[in-house]
């Protein structure tokens, strides 16, 4: 992932509530697997494996955060297990194994959680982070983001 994407995801994570974090995780998984497929097509198996391991780690994070008081969590766990098996097979065989099917599943989940995130009015998970406003200023050939928080002393850890 290039630096520009990292900046965008970092800003989104800092402002995200729980539902939006799940959306971001799904997007990161999709990006990693798409990048891995490109690396496999180029014959760069080391970079492809690194991207697949990143996707696998993100998937494990989602799996570990399931709340089993809801029946849906059991179904998601099984789906995540299946997807993980395909990721492992891809890593072992060093070629994409059913990744197109996995991507369709993740995209379906992404679409569903985007709808959930639209209805979620809970506050951001991260406290004491700067508010990001985009579009307030323009530079030559670029859009500048402005960080505004009148209480800079409130950032970070509080004792």
Backbone bond lengths (Angstrom), bond angles and torsions (degrees), N, CA, C in turn:
res aa  C-N    CA-C-N  psi(-1)  N-CA   C-N-CA  omega(-1)  CA-C   N-CA-C  phi
1 X - - - 1.446 - - 1.524 108.05 -
2 X 1.313 115.60 132.63 1.459 119.39 -178.62 1.530 110.82 -78.74
3 X 1.319 115.04 167.53 1.464 121.25 -174.76 1.538 112.73 -62.22
4 X 1.317 116.36 -36.32 1.464 119.30 -178.63 1.528 110.82 -64.34
5 X 1.324 116.98 -43.29 1.463 120.45 176.80 1.525 110.73 -63.40
6 X 1.326 116.44 -39.60 1.458 120.25 178.60 1.526 110.91 -60.29
7 X 1.315 117.02 -42.46 1.464 121.11 178.90 1.530 110.65 -62.41
8 X 1.320 116.22 -43.88 1.461 120.55 -178.94 1.525 110.11 -63.42
9 X 1.330 116.47 -47.56 1.467 119.48 -179.87 1.530 111.40 -65.16
10 X 1.320 117.61 -38.54 1.460 121.10 179.24 1.523 110.70 -61.60
11 X 1.324 116.71 -44.44 1.470 120.54 178.97 1.531 110.50 -64.47
12 X 1.318 116.84 -40.05 1.463 120.04 179.66 1.522 111.62 -66.40
13 X 1.329 116.65 -41.73 1.470 120.57 179.97 1.523 110.17 -63.13
14 X 1.320 116.88 -40.73 1.464 120.46 -178.39 1.523 112.19 -62.81
15 X 1.328 118.04 -25.47 1.462 121.86 -177.10 1.524 113.36 -104.91
16 X 1.340 117.81 -0.98 1.466 121.84 -169.85 1.525 113.96 -86.12
17 X 1.347 114.37 145.15 1.460 119.54 168.89 1.536 107.50 -91.13
18 X 1.330 117.72 -174.57 1.466 120.08 -173.92 1.527 112.84 -61.23
19 X 1.297 117.60 -43.81 1.468 120.61 -179.35 1.520 111.16 -64.69
20 X 1.314 116.29 -41.29 1.462 120.26 179.22 1.528 111.23 -66.53
21 X 1.328 117.49 -32.30 1.462 120.02 176.49 1.525 111.34 -64.33
22 X 1.318 117.19 -37.80 1.465 120.14 177.11 1.524 109.87 -64.80
23 X 1.328 116.87 -42.05 1.465 121.31 177.12 1.523 110.01 -58.59
24 X 1.316 116.88 -45.82 1.460 121.71 -179.42 1.532 110.16 -62.61
25 X 1.317 116.98 -41.18 1.476 120.19 178.63 1.523 110.67 -60.87
26 X 1.321 117.42 -45.01 1.466 120.44 178.13 1.528 110.79 -61.47
27 X 1.319 117.30 -42.32 1.463 120.62 178.80 1.527 111.01 -62.43
28 X 1.332 116.89 -41.21 1.460 120.71 178.62 1.525 111.22 -64.30
29 X 1.331 116.81 -39.77 1.464 120.31 177.63 1.528 109.83 -62.10
30 X 1.325 116.48 -47.29 1.462 120.32 179.09 1.516 111.45 -58.93
31 X 1.337 117.02 -44.78 1.466 121.16 178.94 1.524 111.49 -61.22
32 X 1.331 116.71 -45.21 1.466 120.53 -178.03 1.522 111.65 -63.97
33 X 1.331 116.87 -44.43 1.462 119.56 -178.84 1.529 110.54 -68.25
34 X 1.327 117.75 -41.39 1.467 119.98 177.04 1.527 110.79 -60.01
35 X 1.316 116.53 -42.27 1.463 120.62 178.14 1.519 110.70 -65.16
36 X 1.339 117.38 -40.59 1.463 121.04 178.74 1.525 110.98 -61.70
37 X 1.316 116.79 -42.49 1.472 120.33 178.85 1.522 110.11 -60.72
38 X 1.323 117.38 -42.34 1.468 120.36 177.44 1.521 111.12 -61.71
39 X 1.327 116.70 -42.76 1.462 120.10 178.06 1.530 111.27 -63.48
40 X 1.325 117.77 -40.19 1.471 120.20 176.96 1.522 110.43 -62.09
41 X 1.328 117.38 -40.62 1.461 120.98 179.40 1.519 111.47 -64.87
42 X 1.331 116.33 -32.38 1.469 120.82 178.45 1.523 112.22 -81.72
43 X 1.330 117.00 -10.52 1.457 120.96 -178.37 1.515 113.72 86.96
44 X 1.316 117.77 9.39 1.460 122.71 -179.92 1.527 108.65 -92.04
45 X 1.317 116.27 82.29 1.465 121.53 -173.05 1.527 113.13 -72.17
46 X 1.308 117.54 -29.57 1.468 120.20 179.70 1.527 111.14 -66.68
47 X 1.330 116.77 -48.08 1.465 121.10 178.41 1.528 110.55 -65.26
48 X 1.337 115.91 -38.21 1.468 119.99 178.79 1.524 110.21 -62.74
49 X 1.321 116.63 -43.34 1.468 120.44 178.98 1.516 111.08 -63.08
50 X 1.319 117.02 -39.02 1.465 120.71 178.51 1.529 110.56 -62.56
51 X 1.323 117.36 -43.19 1.468 120.77 178.43 1.526 111.54 -66.68
52 X 1.336 116.85 -38.17 1.466 120.08 178.52 1.531 110.32 -66.32
53 X 1.306 117.23 -38.68 1.464 120.20 177.52 1.523 110.99 -66.64
54 X 1.323 117.01 -35.19 1.466 120.41 176.09 1.534 109.54 -63.72
55 X 1.329 116.41 -46.44 1.470 120.64 178.56 1.524 110.33 -61.79
56 X 1.303 116.20 -40.53 1.467 121.02 179.15 1.527 110.69 -63.69
57 X 1.306 118.07 -41.54 1.463 121.85 177.92 1.523 111.96 -63.92
58 X 1.325 116.46 -41.54 1.460 120.41 177.41 1.523 111.15 -63.98
59 X 1.323 115.66 -40.89 1.464 120.41 178.27 1.527 110.90 -63.95
60 X 1.319 116.65 -40.26 1.466 120.48 178.26 1.526 111.20 -65.90
61 X 1.312 116.43 -34.36 1.470 120.19 176.51 1.528 110.25 -64.36
62 X 1.322 116.60 -43.55 1.466 120.20 176.36 1.527 110.95 -62.50
63 X 1.307 115.26 -42.73 1.472 119.89 -179.48 1.529 110.76 -63.77
64 X 1.305 117.08 -40.34 1.459 121.50 -179.98 1.517 114.09 -70.50
65 X 1.325 117.41 -18.78 1.464 120.07 -178.14 1.527 112.97 -98.46
66 X 1.330 117.32 7.38 1.468 119.75 178.94 1.523 110.67 -66.01
67 X 1.318 115.70 141.60 1.466 122.83 178.65 1.525 107.63 -104.34
68 X 1.330 116.83 105.86 1.456 121.81 -171.48 1.527 114.37 -79.33
69 X 1.312 117.17 7.91 1.463 117.99 172.03 1.527 110.07 -76.20
70 X 1.331 116.30 -12.60 1.459 122.03 176.83 1.529 109.53 -106.12
71 X 1.326 116.14 137.59 1.460 121.65 -178.16 1.531 111.43 -62.58
72 X 1.329 116.74 -32.76 1.460 121.30 -179.45 1.530 111.84 -59.00
73 X 1.316 116.76 -31.40 1.464 120.89 -179.15 1.525 111.29 -60.66
74 X 1.316 117.67 -36.22 1.467 120.78 178.59 1.526 110.78 -64.52
75 X 1.302 116.23 -41.04 1.469 120.41 179.22 1.533 110.97 -69.21
76 X 1.323 116.10 -40.45 1.464 119.33 177.44 1.525 110.95 -64.06
77 X 1.325 116.79 -38.64 1.465 120.09 178.82 1.524 110.82 -59.28
78 X 1.331 116.83 -43.65 1.461 120.83 179.34 1.525 111.51 -66.63
79 X 1.307 116.64 -38.68 1.456 120.74 177.36 1.526 110.56 -65.25
80 X 1.325 116.50 -44.74 1.463 120.57 177.38 1.534 110.93 -62.18
81 X 1.330 116.71 -37.55 1.467 120.72 178.17 1.524 110.28 -61.69
82 X 1.328 116.68 -46.75 1.462 120.81 179.40 1.532 110.76 -60.41
83 X 1.335 116.63 -47.61 1.462 120.57 -179.57 1.523 110.25 -61.11
84 X 1.321 117.03 -42.12 1.457 120.77 178.55 1.523 110.98 -61.17
85 X 1.324 117.38 -40.03 1.472 120.72 177.82 1.530 110.88 -59.32
86 X 1.324 116.83 -39.26 1.461 120.48 178.60 1.528 111.10 -69.28
87 X 1.327 116.63 -35.77 1.457 120.38 176.36 1.531 110.67 -65.50
88 X 1.322 116.04 -41.66 1.475 120.29 178.17 1.523 109.69 -64.00
89 X 1.333 117.55 -44.94 1.463 121.30 178.64 1.529 110.87 -60.19
90 X 1.324 116.27 -38.95 1.462 120.92 177.89 1.523 110.47 -63.71
91 X 1.324 116.83 -42.99 1.469 120.36 179.59 1.524 111.34 -66.19
92 X 1.313 117.14 -40.05 1.466 120.78 -178.09 1.530 110.87 -69.77
93 X 1.327 116.57 -46.26 1.465 120.98 -176.89 1.528 112.96 -83.08
94 X 1.317 116.78 -10.97 1.461 123.82 -179.67 1.527 112.17 55.70
95 X 1.319 114.73 37.53 1.457 122.69 174.89 1.526 107.44 -155.71
96 X 1.331 118.76 148.05 1.464 120.04 -178.15 1.531 112.60 -57.63
97 X 1.338 115.76 130.09 1.458 122.50 178.31 1.531 107.83 -123.00
98 X 1.323 116.14 107.50 1.466 123.10 178.19 1.536 113.16 55.15
99 X 1.316 117.72 26.74 1.461 119.61 -179.09 1.523 111.91 -68.69
100 X 1.331 117.55 -29.54 1.463 119.47 177.62 1.528 110.72 -63.59
101 X 1.332 116.75 -40.18 1.464 121.15 177.29 1.525 110.52 -66.22
102 X 1.311 116.36 -42.83 1.469 120.55 178.64 1.526 110.78 -62.23
103 X 1.318 116.90 -41.03 1.458 120.39 179.83 1.533 110.79 -63.97
104 X 1.335 116.89 -38.80 1.469 119.70 177.49 1.525 110.41 -63.13
105 X 1.327 116.73 -40.16 1.469 120.42 178.97 1.521 110.94 -64.32
106 X 1.328 115.91 -46.28 1.470 120.40 -179.73 1.531 110.01 -63.98
107 X 1.333 117.57 -40.47 1.470 120.10 178.23 1.528 111.26 -62.61
108 X 1.333 116.81 -39.13 1.459 120.24 176.98 1.519 111.41 -62.78
109 X 1.337 116.18 -42.91 1.460 120.41 176.98 1.521 110.82 -65.62
110 X 1.317 116.32 -39.73 1.463 120.99 178.24 1.531 110.46 -59.67
111 X 1.326 116.34 -47.23 1.466 119.88 179.46 1.525 111.01 -59.14
112 X 1.326 116.44 -42.51 1.469 120.77 -179.64 1.519 111.32 -64.64
113 X 1.333 116.76 -45.59 1.463 119.81 -178.20 1.521 112.21 -72.52
114 X 1.328 118.08 -24.43 1.462 119.25 173.29 1.527 110.17 -64.58
115 X 1.333 116.73 -38.65 1.461 120.24 176.91 1.532 110.62 -66.34
116 X 1.335 116.42 -40.88 1.464 120.17 177.36 1.522 110.10 -62.83
117 X 1.327 116.76 -43.27 1.465 121.27 -178.02 1.526 111.61 -63.37
118 X 1.332 117.86 -31.82 1.460 121.07 178.09 1.529 111.15 -64.37
119 X 1.325 115.94 -30.97 1.467 120.63 -177.41 1.528 112.48 -92.49
120 X 1.317 117.33 -13.64 1.465 121.84 -177.62 1.524 109.60 -80.52
121 X 1.307 115.97 115.99 1.473 120.63 -178.83 1.529 112.34 -105.73
122 X 1.329 116.83 14.62 1.458 119.72 -179.74 1.532 110.14 -68.44
123 X 1.334 116.50 157.84 1.471 119.84 -178.34 1.533 111.13 -73.49
124 X 1.324 116.92 165.44 1.468 120.05 177.37 1.529 111.51 -58.53
125 X 1.318 115.68 148.59 1.460 121.31 -179.87 1.524 110.58 -68.69
126 X 1.329 116.38 -41.03 1.469 120.74 -179.63 1.522 109.73 -81.49
127 X 1.306 115.67 126.15 1.456 120.59 175.93 1.522 108.60 -98.17
128 X 1.307 115.90 159.27 1.464 122.84 177.40 1.519 112.95 60.13
129 X 1.325 117.48 32.10 1.461 120.04 175.10 1.523 108.95 -103.07
130 X 1.305 115.80 157.30 1.449 120.28 -178.73 1.518 110.21 -74.18
131 X 1.327 115.67 146.26 1.455 121.56 175.09 1.525 107.56 -82.20
132 X 1.335 117.44 133.61 1.452 121.90 -179.66 1.519 108.96 -104.64
133 X 1.314 115.73 125.77 1.452 122.01 176.20 1.509 107.47 -116.83
134 X 1.309 117.79 121.23 1.459 121.65 179.07 1.519 108.82 -105.75
135 X 1.314 115.57 145.35 1.450 119.96 174.40 1.508 114.11 96.08
136 X 1.307 117.62 2.40 1.457 119.24 -179.55 1.521 112.02 -78.73
137 X 1.326 116.60 -32.41 1.452 120.12 179.52 1.517 109.21 -134.88
138 X 1.302 115.22 152.57 1.448 120.65 179.64 1.512 109.26 -125.24
139 X 1.311 115.41 136.94 1.445 120.77 173.17 1.513 107.76 -105.04
140 X 1.287 116.75 179.02 1.452 120.17 178.44 1.526 108.73 -65.36
141 X 1.306 116.71 117.68 1.467 123.82 178.50 1.517 113.98 62.91
142 X 1.327 118.87 20.46 1.460 118.36 179.59 1.523 110.89 -154.44
143 X 1.306 114.31 160.14 1.456 122.66 175.24 1.516 107.16 -103.85
144 X 1.319 117.54 127.11 1.453 121.09 -179.33 1.517 110.10 -96.68
145 X 1.316 116.36 139.83 1.451 121.03 174.79 1.513 108.07 -95.23
146 X 1.313 115.13 142.22 1.453 120.75 -179.83 1.511 107.84 -118.09
147 X 1.325 116.62 127.88 1.455 121.90 176.91 1.514 107.85 -96.48
148 X 1.332 115.99 121.95 1.457 120.49 -176.77 1.513 108.74 -127.81
149 X 1.306 115.73 124.02 1.459 121.16 174.99 1.517 105.80 -160.90
150 X 1.296 117.57 103.24 1.455 122.01 -174.21 1.506 114.59 -60.14
151 X 1.314 118.02 -11.53 1.461 121.13 -177.14 1.519 109.94 -116.96
152 X 1.310 117.01 65.70 1.453 121.41 -178.92 1.522 112.33 -57.69
153 X 1.327 117.52 -28.34 1.464 120.09 -178.34 1.523 111.50 -69.69
154 X 1.342 118.81 -13.46 1.452 120.99 -178.28 1.520 112.85 -88.80
155 X 1.321 117.78 -0.86 1.460 120.84 -178.22 1.527 110.61 -77.65
156 X 1.313 115.42 152.82 1.454 121.26 173.60 1.507 112.30 87.86
157 X 1.313 115.74 -162.41 1.450 121.40 -177.32 1.529 110.71 -78.44
158 X 1.290 114.42 142.73 1.455 118.96 178.13 1.518 108.44 -115.62
159 X 1.287 116.17 133.57 1.458 120.13 -178.81 1.505 111.51 -86.77
